[in-house]
Amino acid sequence: MSLFRRALAQHRPSKVARRWVFVSYDQLSAEVGPLSREDPRTLGIVVVECPEKAARRPYHKQKLALVLANLRHFALEQAGRGIDVRHVVAGSYAEAVASVVQETGPLRMMRPAERELRVELAPLVASGELQEVPHEGWLTSRSDFDASQSGPPWRMDAFYRHVRRELGVLMEKGKPVGGRFSFDVENRRAWHGTPPAPSPPRFEPDEITREVCDLVDERMSRHPGKLKPEALPATLKDAERTWRWAKRSCLPSFGPFEDAMSTISRGLFHTRISPLLNLLRLPPARVVADVAAMKTLPLSSKEGFIRQVLGWREYMRHVHEATDGFRRIAGERQRAARAPGDGGWKTWTGRAWKRGRGGDGGSLVSALGADEPLPPAYWGAPSGMNCLDQVVKSVWDDGYTHHITRLMVLSNIAMLLDVAPRELTDWFWVAYVDAYDWVVEPNVHGMGCFGVGELLTTKPYVAGSAYIHAMSDFCEGCRFDPKTTCPLPPLYWAYLGRHRDHLEGVQRMRLPLAAESKRTPKQRRDDVRVFEHARRLLADGSELRPDES
């Protein structure tokens, strides 16, 4: 018997009639839902481990350990409150629930955040074996989303202003505190070492966490990424400690430097709490309330953080559900892959990923027709571009980078190379510890790849070397000169030229397209040559060099 099972068996709940709740892997909180209100001595919960889901994609080892360690610790924490806990290991969540229902009767559950789980459990909801109640971890409702929009297309800014007013967050007498809803223009400073960036907290793994890490190492050894137990917040105490660190050490400087990137500090002043928010270890409502109440926190940091959680996070999940994960856009069904993608694993390793059961492959919509495979550089093959190589190394070391490196390095370069939105989305899904379908599909497929056009964002977030040079130190250690030999500027111009017909209808692209139209025929031929050369070499897993471009 495992250490976890022995620890769980030590809790002997009283033999009374109980009302049972299925708690999914990403709803690990007693602060919301039935567990927050009802007497624990009258409750039972069912938690499920599904090895088939873990094997569905080549998930980062740190991600697997994070989810499993938190699930097991949550089970023990609830058992300690007097809740009866049923721990089930099964080939699917549906099989697990169906087997338990035979003994307990119908289970309640909060509506799953992940579409993938909702689809799997839908027959049990339809049969009455699962009784679905609202997901109380969200801060906004579908009616909030609908009331804020006149589209599609949809816009985050309109949604954010609406929910700020509705919830009264950072509002005073009906007006935004500080006179503006957004301080984004003030939050674009590069970081040059001052103030010092904090080091993320480290944790002493207990025997339960160590057992989980051993299990991942032994049974999931084929999965990529480094496993770092000391960087794993696994208990509720770990989550609370992370949040205290974030408020004290990160948030005071978060706003001005939220768009900065650095080789010296991978996370800079980002709080790193997204994995804990997405598991509900830190409930978003409390996090937003805590930040709003911080009297000495600069308003630019306060508003910038709240915009990420109350604005972007909530907006993206509404977009995902409204489009069924981009499977239905403007009332029309979109093509979807039949099986879960591997994010370029086969291209990198030469071997097909042996998938676990379940799931489909997601929407294949690609507004600009981008369909290139993801280069092996995203799996660790050197590209020769320091920005890309540094960020990719961070991903496979930590399962994490902050949102600007995700958007302006990883997604930007993939977009300039015409990588298929589905493949990049699948890569983010497997590589990041905070990634779930409702997160990655709108953020990467929709925003990072411009894969659904202007449906949810106003432009493709593409850039040459100027942005990266201005906002980071990546160029200092690169073999390319950002102004003369870097491939990103010609890749950028080639992108604009290649997709001009579509982008001419995008208002925010008028100035870039006007600039591209002034390039000489020779410059345009050179741009295309660099694109074709870079695409070919990177697809082969080769490095780019200044004398070859």
C-alpha positions as CSV (number, residue, x, y, z in Angstrom):
1,M,0.0,0.0,0.0
2,S,1.3,3.4,-0.9
3,L,2.2,6.0,1.7
4,F,-0.7,8.1,0.5
5,R,-3.2,5.3,0.9
6,R,-1.9,4.5,4.3
7,A,-2.2,8.1,5.4
8,L,-5.8,8.3,4.0
9,A,-6.7,5.1,5.8
10,Q,-5.7,6.6,9.1
11,H,-8.7,8.9,8.9
12,R,-11.8,6.9,10.1
13,P,-14.9,9.0,9.3
14,S,-18.0,8.3,11.3
15,K,-20.5,5.9,9.7
16,V,-23.3,8.4,8.9
17,A,-25.3,9.1,5.8
18,R,-23.4,11.5,3.6
19,R,-24.0,13.6,0.6
20,W,-21.3,12.9,-2.0
21,V,-19.4,15.3,-4.3
22,F,-17.1,14.5,-7.1
23,V,-14.1,16.9,-7.0
24,S,-12.2,17.1,-10.2
25,Y,-8.4,17.6,-10.4
26,D,-8.8,21.4,-10.9
27,Q,-11.3,22.2,-8.2
28,L,-9.1,21.6,-5.2
29,S,-10.7,24.1,-2.8
30,A,-12.9,24.1,0.3
31,E,-13.5,27.8,-0.1
32,V,-16.0,27.5,-2.9
33,G,-18.9,25.2,-3.7
34,P,-20.6,22.6,-1.4
35,L,-17.4,22.0,0.6
36,S,-17.4,25.6,1.7
37,R,-20.9,25.6,3.2
38,E,-21.8,22.2,4.3
39,D,-20.9,20.3,7.5
40,P,-17.9,18.2,6.7
41,R,-19.2,15.4,8.9
42,T,-22.1,15.0,6.5
43,L,-20.0,15.1,3.3
44,G,-18.1,12.6,1.2
45,I,-15.9,13.4,-1.7
46,V,-14.7,11.3,-4.6
47,V,-11.3,12.1,-6.1
48,V,-10.0,10.3,-9.2
49,E,-6.6,9.6,-10.6
50,C,-6.7,8.8,-14.3
51,P,-3.4,7.5,-15.8
52,E,-5.0,7.4,-19.2
53,K,-5.4,11.2,-19.1
54,A,-1.8,11.7,-18.0
55,A,-0.7,9.7,-21.0
56,R,-3.1,11.4,-23.4
57,R,-0.4,13.9,-24.3
58,P,3.4,14.2,-23.6
59,Y,2.8,16.5,-20.6
60,H,5.7,18.0,-18.7
61,K,6.7,15.9,-15.7
62,Q,6.4,19.0,-13.4
63,K,2.8,19.4,-14.5
64,L,1.9,15.8,-13.8
65,A,3.5,16.0,-10.4
66,L,1.9,19.3,-9.6
67,V,-1.6,18.0,-10.3
68,L,-1.2,14.7,-8.6
69,A,0.6,16.0,-5.5
70,N,-2.1,18.6,-5.0
71,L,-4.9,16.1,-5.5
72,R,-3.5,13.8,-2.9
73,H,-2.8,16.5,-0.4
74,F,-6.2,18.0,-0.9
75,A,-7.8,14.6,-0.2
76,L,-5.8,14.3,3.0
77,E,-6.7,17.8,4.0
78,Q,-10.4,17.1,3.6
79,A,-10.2,13.8,5.4
80,G,-8.6,15.8,8.3
81,R,-11.8,17.9,8.4
82,G,-13.9,14.9,8.8
83,I,-15.0,14.4,5.2
84,D,-15.2,10.8,4.0
85,V,-12.8,10.5,1.0
86,R,-13.1,7.9,-1.8
87,H,-9.9,7.8,-3.8
88,V,-10.3,6.0,-7.1
89,V,-7.8,5.1,-9.8
90,A,-9.5,4.3,-13.1
91,G,-9.1,4.3,-16.9
92,S,-11.4,7.3,-17.2
93,Y,-13.3,9.7,-15.0
94,A,-16.6,8.4,-16.3
95,E,-15.7,4.8,-15.3
96,A,-14.6,6.0,-11.8
97,V,-17.8,8.0,-11.2
98,A,-20.1,5.2,-12.6
99,S,-18.5,2.7,-10.2
100,V,-18.8,4.9,-7.1
101,V,-22.4,5.8,-7.9
102,Q,-23.4,2.2,-7.4
103,E,-22.6,2.6,-3.7
104,T,-23.2,6.2,-2.9
105,G,-26.1,7.2,-5.2
106,P,-25.9,10.3,-7.4
107,L,-23.0,12.6,-7.0
108,R,-22.9,16.3,-7.2
109,M,-20.1,18.2,-9.0
110,M,-19.3,21.8,-9.8
111,R,-19.4,22.2,-13.6
112,P,-15.9,21.3,-14.9
113,A,-13.7,24.1,-16.2
114,E,-12.2,21.8,-18.9
115,R,-14.3,21.1,-21.9
116,E,-12.5,17.8,-22.2
117,L,-13.9,16.6,-18.9
118,R,-17.3,18.1,-19.4
119,V,-17.7,16.0,-22.6
120,E,-16.6,12.8,-20.9
121,L,-19.0,13.2,-18.1
122,A,-21.9,14.6,-20.1
123,P,-23.7,11.1,-20.3
124,L,-23.6,10.8,-16.6
125,V,-25.1,14.2,-16.1
126,A,-27.8,13.4,-18.6
127,S,-28.6,10.2,-16.8
128,G,-28.8,11.9,-13.4
129,E,-25.9,10.0,-11.9
130,L,-24.0,13.3,-11.8
131,Q,-25.8,16.4,-10.6
132,E,-24.1,19.5,-12.0
133,V,-24.0,22.7,-9.9
134,P,-22.4,26.0,-11.0
135,H,-18.6,26.4,-10.9
136,E,-18.2,28.9,-8.1
137,G,-14.5,29.5,-8.8
138,W,-15.3,31.9,-11.6
139,L,-15.7,35.6,-10.9
140,T,-18.2,36.3,-13.7
141,S,-21.1,34.7,-15.5
142,R,-22.0,34.1,-19.1
143,S,-24.6,36.9,-18.8
144,D,-21.7,39.3,-17.8
145,F,-19.9,38.3,-21.0
146,D,-23.0,38.7,-23.2
147,A,-24.0,42.0,-21.6
148,S,-20.5,43.5,-22.3
149,Q,-20.4,42.6,-26.0
150,S,-22.1,43.7,-29.2
151,G,-20.3,41.0,-31.2
152,P,-18.8,38.7,-32.1
153,P,-16.2,39.9,-32.6
154,W,-15.6,40.2,-28.9
155,R,-13.2,42.5,-27.0
156,M,-11.6,42.1,-23.6
157,D,-11.5,45.8,-22.9
158,A,-15.3,46.1,-23.0
159,F,-15.7,43.0,-20.9
160,Y,-13.2,44.2,-18.3
161,R,-14.9,47.6,-17.9
162,H,-18.3,46.0,-17.6
163,V,-17.3,43.5,-14.8
164,R,-15.3,46.2,-13.0
165,R,-18.5,48.2,-12.8
166,E,-20.7,45.2,-12.0
167,L,-18.5,43.9,-9.2
168,G,-17.3,47.3,-7.9
169,V,-13.6,46.3,-8.2
170,L,-11.3,49.4,-8.1
171,M,-14.3,51.6,-8.5
172,E,-15.2,54.7,-6.5
173,K,-18.6,56.5,-6.9
174,G,-19.1,54.7,-10.2
175,K,-15.8,55.7,-11.6
176,P,-12.5,53.8,-11.9
177,V,-10.0,54.5,-9.1
178,G,-7.3,56.8,-10.5
179,G,-9.6,58.0,-13.3
180,R,-8.7,55.2,-15.8
181,F,-9.7,51.6,-16.2
182,S,-6.2,50.7,-17.5
183,F,-2.7,51.7,-16.6
184,D,-1.2,49.5,-19.3
185,V,0.7,52.4,-21.0
186,E,2.6,52.9,-17.8
187,N,3.5,49.2,-17.5
188,R,6.0,48.9,-20.3
189,R,9.4,49.4,-18.7
190,A,12.4,47.2,-19.5
191,W,14.3,45.8,-16.5
192,H,18.0,46.5,-16.1
193,G,18.6,44.9,-12.7
194,T,16.9,47.4,-10.4
195,P,14.9,46.8,-8.3
196,P,16.3,43.3,-7.6
197,A,14.0,40.5,-8.8
198,P,12.9,38.1,-6.1
199,S,13.8,34.4,-6.2
200,P,10.7,32.1,-6.2
201,P,10.0,30.2,-3.0
202,R,11.3,26.7,-2.4
203,F,9.5,23.9,-0.6
204,E,10.6,20.9,1.4
205,P,8.7,18.0,-0.1
206,D,7.0,15.8,2.4
207,E,6.7,12.0,2.0
208,I,3.5,12.3,0.0
209,T,5.1,14.7,-2.5
210,R,8.2,12.6,-2.7
211,E,6.1,9.5,-3.4
212,V,4.3,11.4,-6.2
213,C,7.6,12.5,-7.8
214,D,8.9,8.9,-7.6
215,L,5.8,7.7,-9.3
216,V,6.2,10.3,-12.1
217,D,9.9,9.4,-12.5
218,E,9.2,5.6,-12.6
219,R,5.8,5.2,-14.4
220,M,5.9,8.4,-16.6
221,S,9.6,8.4,-17.4
222,R,9.0,9.0,-21.2
223,H,7.4,12.3,-20.4
224,P,9.6,15.4,-21.1
225,G,10.8,18.2,-18.8
226,K,12.7,18.4,-15.6
227,L,11.0,17.4,-12.3
228,K,11.8,19.7,-9.4
229,P,10.2,18.7,-6.1
230,E,11.7,21.7,-4.4
231,A,9.8,24.0,-6.8
232,L,6.5,22.2,-6.3
233,P,3.8,23.9,-4.1
234,A,1.8,20.7,-3.2
235,T,-0.1,21.6,0.0
236,L,-2.6,24.3,0.9
237,K,0.1,25.7,3.2
238,D,2.5,25.8,0.2
239,A,-0.1,27.7,-1.8
240,E,-0.7,30.2,0.9
241,R,3.0,30.7,1.3
242,T,3.4,31.3,-2.4
243,W,0.7,33.9,-2.3
244,R,2.3,35.7,0.7
245,W,5.6,35.8,-1.2
246,A,3.9,37.1,-4.3
247,K,2.2,40.0,-2.4
248,R,5.3,40.9,-0.5
249,S,8.0,40.4,-3.1
250,C,6.4,40.6,-6.6
251,L,3.4,42.9,-6.7
252,P,5.0,46.2,-5.6
253,S,7.1,46.1,-8.8
254,F,4.8,44.0,-11.0
255,G,3.1,46.7,-12.9
256,P,6.0,48.7,-14.4
257,F,7.9,45.6,-15.4
258,E,5.1,43.2,-16.4
259,D,6.2,43.3,-20.1
260,A,9.9,43.0,-19.4
261,M,12.0,39.9,-20.2
262,S,15.3,38.9,-18.8
263,T,17.9,36.1,-18.9
264,I,18.9,37.0,-15.3
265,S,15.4,36.4,-13.8
266,R,13.0,34.2,-15.7
267,G,9.9,35.3,-13.8
268,L,10.9,38.8,-12.8
269,F,8.0,40.2,-10.7
270,H,5.3,37.8,-12.0
271,T,3.6,36.0,-9.1
272,R,3.7,32.5,-10.6
273,I,0.3,31.8,-9.0
274,S,-1.4,30.8,-12.3
275,P,-1.0,27.0,-11.7
276,L,-2.5,27.4,-8.2
277,L,-5.4,29.6,-9.5
278,N,-6.2,27.0,-12.2
279,L,-6.3,24.2,-9.6
280,L,-8.4,26.5,-7.3
281,R,-5.7,26.1,-4.6
282,L,-5.9,29.9,-4.5
283,P,-9.5,31.0,-5.3
284,P,-9.5,33.9,-7.7
285,A,-12.1,35.9,-5.8
286,R,-9.9,36.0,-2.7
287,V,-6.8,36.8,-4.7
288,V,-8.5,39.8,-6.4
289,A,-10.0,41.0,-3.1
290,D,-6.6,40.8,-1.4
291,V,-4.9,42.9,-4.1
292,A,-7.7,45.4,-4.2
293,A,-7.3,45.9,-0.4
294,M,-3.5,46.4,-0.5
295,K,-3.4,50.1,0.5
296,T,0.3,50.7,-0.2
297,L,0.5,48.8,-3.5
298,P,1.0,51.2,-6.5
299,L,-2.2,51.6,-8.5
300,S,-0.4,50.6,-11.8
301,S,0.6,47.2,-10.2
302,K,-2.8,46.7,-8.5
303,E,-4.8,47.4,-11.7
304,G,-2.3,45.5,-13.9
305,F,-2.6,42.3,-11.8
306,I,-6.4,42.6,-11.4
307,R,-6.7,43.0,-15.2
308,Q,-4.9,39.7,-15.7
309,V,-7.2,37.8,-13.3
310,L,-10.5,39.5,-13.6
311,G,-10.1,40.6,-17.1
312,W,-8.0,38.3,-19.4
313,R,-8.5,35.1,-17.4
314,E,-12.3,35.4,-17.2
315,Y,-12.7,36.7,-20.8
316,M,-10.7,33.9,-22.3
317,R,-12.7,31.2,-20.6
318,H,-16.0,32.8,-21.8
319,V,-14.6,32.9,-25.4
320,H,-13.7,29.2,-25.1
321,E,-17.1,28.1,-23.9
322,A,-19.0,30.4,-26.3
323,T,-17.2,28.8,-29.3
324,D,-16.9,25.3,-27.9
325,G,-13.2,25.6,-28.1
326,F,-13.3,27.2,-31.6
327,R,-15.3,24.2,-32.9
328,R,-18.2,26.5,-33.7
329,I,-17.6,30.1,-34.9
330,A,-20.4,32.4,-36.1
331,G,-22.7,29.4,-36.0
332,E,-20.5,27.3,-38.3
333,R,-18.8,24.1,-37.3
334,Q,-15.1,24.0,-37.8
335,R,-12.8,21.1,-38.6
336,A,-11.4,19.3,-35.6
337,A,-8.6,16.8,-35.3
338,R,-9.7,13.3,-34.4
339,A,-7.1,12.6,-31.8
340,P,-5.1,14.7,-29.2
341,G,-2.0,16.3,-30.7
342,D,1.5,15.8,-29.5
343,G,2.7,19.4,-30.0
344,G,5.5,18.3,-32.3
345,W,6.8,15.4,-30.2
346,K,7.0,13.1,-33.1
347,T,8.9,15.6,-35.2
348,W,11.4,16.1,-32.3
349,T,11.9,12.5,-31.3
350,G,11.0,10.6,-34.5
351,R,8.6,8.4,-32.5
352,A,4.9,8.6,-32.3
353,W,3.5,9.4,-28.8
354,K,1.6,6.4,-27.4
355,R,-1.6,8.1,-26.3
356,G,-3.9,7.3,-23.4
357,R,-7.6,7.0,-24.1
358,G,-10.0,9.9,-24.5
359,G,-10.2,13.4,-25.9
360,D,-10.3,14.8,-29.4
361,G,-7.7,16.8,-31.1
362,G,-9.3,20.2,-31.0
363,S,-10.2,22.8,-33.6
364,L,-8.0,23.0,-36.7
365,V,-9.2,26.5,-37.7
366,S,-6.4,28.7,-39.1
367,A,-7.6,32.1,-40.3
368,L,-4.4,32.8,-42.2
369,G,-3.9,29.3,-43.5
370,A,-0.8,28.7,-41.5
371,D,0.0,25.0,-41.5
372,E,3.8,24.5,-40.9
373,P,5.0,21.9,-38.3
374,L,6.4,23.2,-35.1
375,P,10.2,23.3,-35.3
376,P,12.3,21.0,-33.0
377,A,13.7,24.2,-31.5
378,Y,10.6,24.3,-29.3
379,W,11.7,20.9,-27.8
380,G,15.2,22.0,-27.2
381,A,17.1,21.8,-30.5
382,P,19.3,25.0,-30.7
383,S,17.8,27.6,-33.1
384,G,20.7,30.1,-33.0
385,M,18.2,32.8,-31.8
386,N,19.1,33.5,-28.2
387,C,15.6,34.8,-27.4
388,L,13.9,31.5,-28.5
389,D,16.5,29.2,-27.1
390,Q,16.5,30.9,-23.7
391,V,12.8,30.8,-23.3
392,V,12.5,27.2,-24.5
393,K,15.1,26.2,-22.0
394,S,13.1,27.9,-19.3
395,V,10.0,26.0,-20.3
396,W,11.5,22.6,-20.1
397,D,13.4,23.5,-16.9
398,D,10.4,24.9,-15.1
399,G,7.2,24.2,-17.0
400,Y,6.6,28.0,-16.9
401,T,7.5,31.4,-18.3
402,H,5.5,34.6,-17.9
403,H,2.9,35.9,-20.3
404,I,5.1,38.2,-22.4
405,T,7.7,35.5,-23.3
406,R,4.8,33.3,-24.2
407,L,3.2,35.9,-26.5
408,M,6.1,37.9,-27.9
409,V,8.8,35.2,-28.2
410,L,7.2,31.8,-28.5
411,S,4.0,32.6,-30.2
412,N,5.5,35.5,-32.2
413,I,8.2,33.4,-33.8
414,A,5.9,30.5,-34.5
415,M,3.5,32.9,-36.2
416,L,6.3,34.5,-38.3
417,L,7.1,30.9,-39.5
418,D,3.4,30.1,-40.3
419,V,3.3,27.3,-37.7
420,A,-0.1,25.6,-37.6
421,P,-2.1,27.2,-34.7
422,R,-3.2,23.7,-33.5
423,E,0.3,22.4,-33.2
424,L,1.6,25.4,-31.2
425,T,-1.5,25.2,-29.0
426,D,-0.9,21.6,-28.3
427,W,2.8,22.3,-27.5
428,F,1.8,24.9,-24.9
429,W,-0.8,22.5,-23.5
430,V,1.8,19.8,-22.8
431,A,4.7,22.1,-21.8
432,Y,3.1,24.5,-19.3
433,V,2.1,23.6,-15.8
434,D,-0.8,26.0,-15.8
435,A,-2.3,25.0,-19.2
436,Y,-5.7,23.5,-19.7
437,D,-8.0,23.6,-22.7
438,W,-9.9,26.7,-21.6
439,V,-6.6,28.5,-21.1
440,V,-4.4,27.5,-24.1
441,E,-7.0,27.4,-26.9
442,P,-8.1,31.0,-26.6
443,N,-4.8,32.4,-25.5
444,V,-2.6,30.5,-27.9
445,H,-4.8,29.4,-30.8
446,G,-6.9,32.6,-30.7
447,M,-4.5,35.4,-29.5
448,G,-1.0,34.0,-29.9
449,C,-1.5,32.7,-33.4
450,F,-4.3,34.9,-34.7
451,G,-5.8,31.6,-35.6
452,V,-9.4,32.8,-35.5
453,G,-8.7,36.2,-36.9
454,E,-10.3,39.2,-35.1
455,L,-12.8,37.1,-33.2
456,L,-11.3,37.9,-29.8
457,T,-8.4,40.2,-30.4
458,T,-7.8,43.3,-32.6
459,K,-4.6,42.2,-34.4
460,P,-1.9,39.5,-34.7
461,Y,0.8,40.1,-32.1
462,V,3.7,39.9,-34.4
463,A,7.0,41.9,-34.2
464,G,10.5,41.9,-35.5
465,S,13.6,42.3,-33.3
466,A,12.9,45.9,-32.1
467,Y,10.4,44.9,-29.4
468,I,12.5,42.0,-28.0
469,H,15.6,44.2,-28.1
470,A,13.8,47.0,-26.2
471,M,12.2,44.9,-23.6
472,S,14.8,42.3,-22.9
473,D,18.5,41.4,-22.7
474,F,18.2,38.5,-25.1
475,C,20.0,40.3,-27.9
476,E,23.1,40.8,-25.8
477,G,24.0,37.2,-25.8
478,C,22.9,36.4,-29.4
479,R,25.0,35.6,-32.5
480,F,22.7,38.0,-34.4
481,D,22.8,41.8,-34.4
482,P,19.2,43.0,-33.8
483,K,19.6,45.8,-36.3
484,T,21.6,44.2,-39.1
485,T,21.6,40.4,-39.1
486,C,18.7,39.2,-37.0
487,P,16.2,37.1,-39.0
488,L,13.2,38.4,-37.2
489,P,12.9,41.7,-39.1
490,P,12.8,40.1,-42.5
491,L,10.5,37.4,-41.1
492,Y,8.2,40.1,-39.9
493,W,8.1,41.9,-43.3
494,A,7.7,38.6,-45.1
495,Y,4.7,37.8,-42.8
496,L,3.0,41.1,-43.6
497,G,3.6,40.6,-47.3
498,R,2.4,37.0,-47.4
499,H,-0.8,37.7,-45.5
500,R,-1.5,41.2,-46.8
501,D,-4.8,40.2,-48.4
502,H,-6.3,39.1,-45.1
503,L,-4.6,41.8,-42.9
504,E,-5.8,44.7,-45.0
505,G,-9.1,44.5,-43.3
506,V,-7.5,44.6,-39.8
507,Q,-7.6,48.3,-38.7
508,R,-4.6,48.0,-36.3
509,M,-2.4,46.6,-39.1
510,R,-2.8,49.6,-41.5
511,L,0.4,51.3,-40.4
512,P,2.6,48.2,-40.5
513,L,1.1,47.3,-43.9
514,A,1.8,50.8,-45.1
515,A,5.4,50.5,-44.0
516,E,5.7,47.2,-45.8
517,S,4.4,48.6,-49.0
518,K,7.3,51.0,-49.1
519,R,9.9,48.2,-49.2
520,T,11.7,47.8,-52.6
521,P,11.2,44.7,-54.7
522,K,14.7,43.6,-53.8
523,Q,13.9,44.0,-50.1
524,R,10.8,41.9,-50.5
525,R,12.6,39.2,-52.3
526,D,15.2,39.1,-49.6
527,D,12.5,38.9,-46.9
528,V,10.9,35.9,-48.7
529,R,14.4,34.3,-49.0
530,V,15.1,34.7,-45.3
531,F,11.6,33.2,-44.5
532,E,12.1,30.2,-46.7
533,H,15.6,29.6,-45.5
534,A,14.7,29.9,-41.8
535,R,11.6,27.7,-42.2
536,R,13.6,25.0,-43.9
537,L,16.6,25.0,-41.5
538,L,14.4,25.2,-38.4
539,A,12.1,22.4,-39.6
540,D,15.2,20.2,-40.0
541,G,16.3,21.0,-36.5
542,S,19.3,23.0,-37.7
543,E,20.6,26.3,-36.3
544,L,20.4,29.7,-38.0
545,R,23.6,31.6,-38.6
546,P,24.3,35.2,-39.6
547,D,26.4,34.3,-42.6
548,E,23.7,32.0,-44.0
549,S,20.6,34.2,-43.9
